[in-house]
Amino acid sequence: MGLLHLATRRIRHEWLQAVVLVLCIAVSIFLPATSTMLMSQYNEGLMDRAARTPVVIGSRGSRFDLVLSSLYFRPVNIDPVSMAVLERSEQEINGVLVPLHLEHTAQGFPVVGTTTDYMFQRELVPVQGTVPVSLGEALVGADVASSLGLAPGNTLRTDMVNLHDLSVPLSVELKVCGVLPETDTPDDQAVLVDLQTTWLISGLLHGHVEPQDATEDEEGVSLKTDSVVVFNPALDQYNSIDMENIGSFHHHVDPDKLPLSAILLYPRDAKEETLARTRINEPTLQQAVIPRRVIDDLLAQVFKVKRILDGLSIVVATCTGILVVLVITLSIRSRRQEHRTLHMIGCAPGAVTGLVSIELLIVLLLSILLAAGASLVAVALAPDLLRLIY
């Protein structure tokens, strides 16, 4: 206890030196430990979602953009595929096909147009309310609900798409029909709606006053006769849906040409998966990719960066070790008189070595505790950092 008491008093007296040593050693431990833990967590989070999605079908282009957009709702520009691709795939492929439309946002959160098959495949069951079954209804993720204070019965407006296109509504009012539980996946930050709702936001679907109810002096009506009503772009279109106007919504686009961002494919078995990819990847405008392979390739690039960081960590650790040795050596030299005094008052020959060792051990323990605490904080914040990728 005597040496421990002397060591603690010494550290308290030379606190600045101790703080410098603790910080240097803690940093050299924190960097490699945290990078390893975070990479493991990122790998697990990304690969888990990718492994749950056998195949993604989309337009030819960057497979990374296609997967990051369709699985993690990352805002990227990808060419759409048409509903005709979905219908043809349903005829040729034995499995579940889940269409996605991902072009819009609401209060900064991605609006995901899809079908109830998406909720079934992702095992998403609302903790409040129901899934969207009607035009204009929205099922919001846990983060969306908590950030915006939403509950079933509330409304949520989409972000404006195009201020200069009169055929596109400035904003569409969505009615929240349900709230999802927290899943620690991109679904927590998603606003799930049906495909018709996303086409409404795009301006491909619209609702307005019925021709028989229009008057010639009404804005947006160019001509009205007994048999003809001519509307112009100034016609006031509905941007909210209720029981009175829901029947007036329609589109003037060939249904086969309506756009989709991607299609998730859940084949019946591995053989069907191979056949599906072979059919789709033939010389066409579409591609079928396996998300887990794409994420593997992406993480391989990330691990190259990690190896560089590990190399830098070794350099930092080496410099820290040299600094510690230098400080200890200088400290021992500057304390020669103190050590002589200890010998003169009868301390054992190994007391000085024991005293220095205890001081160093205390510094190491404090460094490890600090590095461990900082690493735990970084890992706890990792889900928020991971969302920067989405």
Secondary structure, 3 states (H helix, E strand, C coil): CHHHHHHHHHHHHCHHHHHHHHHHHHHHHHHHHHHHHHHHHHHHHHHHHHHCCCEEEEECCCHHHHHHHHHHCCCCCCCCEEHHHHHHHHHHCCEEEEEEEEEEEECCEEEEEECHHHHHHCCCCCCEECCCCCCCEEEECHHHHHHHCCCCCCEEECCCCCCCCCCCCCCCEEEEEEECCCCCCHHHHCEEEEHHHHHHHHCCEECECCHHHCCCCCCCEEEECCCCEEECCCCCECCECCCCCHHHCEECCCHHHCEECEEEEEECCHHHHHHHHHHHCCCCCEEEECHHHHHHHHHHHHHHHHHHHHHHHHHHHHHHHHHHHHHHHHHHHHCHHHHHHHHHCCCCCCHHHHHHHHHHHHHHHHHHHHHHHHHHHHHHHHHHHHCCCC
